[in-house]
Amino acid sequence: MPGTNLTREEARTRAQLLHVDAYEIELDLGTARAGGTFRSTTVVRFSATTPGADSFIDLVAPSVSEIVLNGEALDPAGFADSRIALPGLQAQNELRVVADCAYTNTGEGLHRFVDPVDNETYLYTQFEVPDARRVFASFEQPDLKATFRFTVTAPRGWVVVSNSPTPEPAGEGDTQVWSFEPTPRISSYITALVAGPYVGVFDEYADGEQRVPLGVYCRPSLREFLDAEAIFDVTKQGFDYFQEKFDFAYPFAKYDQLFVPEFNAGAMENAGAVTLRDQYVFRSKVTDAAYESRAATILHELAHMWFGDLVTMEWWNDLWLNESFATFAEAVCQAEAPGSKWPNSWTTFANQMKTWAYRQDQLPSTHPIMAEINDLEDVQVNFDGITYAKGASVLKQLVAYVGQDAFFEGVRAYFKQHAWGNTRLSDLLGALEKASGRDLKTWSKAWLETAGINILRPAVEVDGDGTITSFAVLQEAPALPAGAKGEAVLRPHRIAIGVYELQDGALVRTDRIELDVDGERTEVPQLVGRRKPAVLLLNDDDLSYAKVRLDEASLAVVTEHLGAFAEPLPRALCWASAWDMTRDGELAARDYLELAVSGLARESDIGVVQSVQRQAKLALDAYTDPAWREQGLQRWAAAAEQQLRAAAPGSDHQLAWARTLSAAARTDEQLALLAGLLDGSTVLDGLAVDTELRWTLLGRLVATGRADDRAVEAELARDNTAAGLEHAASCRASRPTVEAKAEAWASVVESDELTNYVQEAVISGFQQSDQRELLAPYAARYFAAVKGIYETRSHEISQQIIVGLYPAFLVEQATLDATDAWLASAEPVPALRRQVVEARAGIERALKAQAADRAAGARALGH
């Protein structure tokens, strides 16, 4: 029985048999305020290449009342196991399915949310990967494109938005009907419906004769915080940049962006109706890094309108190409678009996206960028750092390899040739080969069809006068982690080497050498005969995807003067290298902590600051010798307080350090400072102790036993919103008592009533690094429950639990042993196995890092 799965072979067979013309979908949401189910009626017209053949259509629903194929009523019992059997197809077919489909609270299918502020109901769809079938009967695979006409009945006064422009509703009484025009030919997973008493702000993108209506929507309770003008500004920059680079006009009739509640991802590229998590409507002060992140998401989804929606992958093995292209496009647009507020976007990319990719590529689940996707379960766990970040890094490398002009020339040809169709990787590479004149088959095999990451190291020799007598770039291909498929390989790299000197206290680049690196050793004669500079930085400008190391002398200078780089990108590259060395056990966690304490004092890029703050805390929680950990935590908390008090009033740095101290505070004095900031008895000039910061302060006070349930209830009374309810749930789960942990565990594992966001909040509160003794008993309970969770909960909900409740803070051999015993006995399906194996790898890495930190401590003591 397939359950809700679909294999690639089944999809290929169905695509060879069927051509889908059009869907007409009627949804009755008139009783949405009551919840439960809604009536869904689907009429789909399609042809079959082999009359008389059998096939099936996909549906996930509590019940089906009517199935009519070519005028003949079929037994509704033909609906079973997420499929409706379609026997004896004709050359031309019409299918009608009437079903009662279910609202969800998991962020999949048609999600239903009630806002506690106005007690109103808000709906939105999320269909990627296979969840359109939760709302209407569909051939749920990306290569069976069709047109979609939605007709929606909903309560009077609601706003209803879909892929086509919103029509005027018709009808009298308590409900009205919205009849949308058909969409262009698109895949089912990018259709969308958003309904409820949302509020909208409107604008228009104009370019010559072109006019594209723009809309931005959110719930009324967030309207006062909606900075629509800033969102429109970024959107219009993206329109200008992408239309010029792609030489293809925006392909849909309008462009709406809808900020929706309890959204599982950052955003979703529904054609002409993008949905985004409404945390991007900032209720409280945030740093510029948050605005940069939101802008990147806006541009990412806009790029998908061409790459993914206009031209769509044939099957999910090319998911990476969709997501990698959009990730590359967001960064290059921010870096180059006239008027961009974030021209240093490649710094953020190097610091965040590549760090994610490097981590993912060193897990046992590492896989080639072009992954083998055998079924839907494979793809659902493949929205990872390789699919997004490594793929985008490799596209950046490809751009350096073929040249940006040739790259976009190939992309233009690709869009023109394949508009409204489906493609494979070979279609894009063919267009790029023609535009650039380069043979990309060898490049593709090395970069896209192999897994793992290379390390680049400098090999430098100098004479007594400090003159370089030999310089080469050494490339290593570390063995893939145990359990990973494939073999490690050396790859061709296009890199730059930066030459830096200390000038008036700043590290300034005085020369740059760009070259191709291939094989184990690549000589660099351009550096021979010149005096050794202060720093030689491999992969300067971050052209390639590789782990980079510094020579001993350069590392010493960087360690002392990391904040002295005049430009942010080389700083970010050195920070990333230091963090990677810490994760690999080449740099002791305590030494990384000292680098963070000293280097962040001079780091101006707020995105880098916040990333290093998170990494320093992770190093302390997981990578330090447990015997020294408390000393390190105290050192970090003291540094955070010092930086908070020294930061410019009202600055992003001040807010970032306030949040860091809120997570790190340990001493009575530090916790008293948090309490004083919360109750107003202590004031730091310029620091806005607003709604979100208040919850952050309170969360730490509750987790350390300095605040109780009454304080949580009082704060919730101040912020009786959906976000407030989530914060309160997290606080309650973080209480340092046996009873609180039992209550939190039961609400997640033994009940399925929590919504996706509340469940996520409870898990976050439950997992406190300072509460290892309270968490220890739950390791055995985790392994007893995890398989049942996977088998009985939806994908999004089960993934939250499987990843979130793994005993990650119990860094000890016993955790590895328990995991291995479960893997050996439970016989988990591949998707479940992957999630647990990835979590296990974190424990294994942490144990090695702790050993390295312990050895560094012993050396420091002369042992």
Secondary structure, DSSP 8 states (H G I E B T S, - for coil): --TT--BHHHHHHHHHHEEEEEEEEEEE-TTGGG-SEEEEEEEEEEEESSTT--EEEE---SEEEEEEETTEEE-GGGEETTEEEE-S--SEEEEEEEEEEE-BSSSSEEEEEEETTTTEEEEEEE-TTTTGGGTS-B--STTS-BEEEEEEEEETT-EEEESS-----B-SSSEEEEE-----SB-GGG--EEEES-EEEEEEEEETTEEEEEEEEE-GGGGGG--HHHHHHHHHHHHHHHHHHHTS---SS-EEEEEETT-SSSEE--TTEEEEEGGGS-SS---HHHHHHHHHHHHHHHHHTTBTTTBEESSGGGHHHHHHHHHHHHHHHHHHSTT-S-TTHHHHIIIIIHHHHHHHTTSTT---SS----BHHHHHT--STIIIIIHHHHHHHHHHHH-HHHHHHHHHHHHHHHTTSEE-HHHHHHHHHHHH----HHHHHHHHS-----EEEEEEEE-TTSBEEEEEEEEE-----TT--S------EEEEEEEEEEETTEEEEEEEEEEEE-SSEEE-GGGTTSB--SEEEETGGG-S--EE---HHHHHHHHHHGGGBSSHHHHHHHHHHHHHHHHTTSS-HHHHHHHHHHHGGG---HHHHHHHHHHHHHIIIIIS-HHHHHHHHHHHHHHHHHHHHHS-TT-HHHHHHHHHHHHH--SHHHHHHHHHHHHTSS--TT----HHHHHHHHHHHHHTTSS-HHHHHHHHHHT-SHHHHHHHHHHHHHSSSHHHHHHHHHHHHS---S-HHHHHHHHHHH--TT-HHHHTTHHHHHHHHHHHHHHHS-HHHHHHHHHHTS-TT--SHHHHHHHHHHHHHH---HHHHHHHHHHHHHHHHHHHHHHHHHHHHHHHTT-
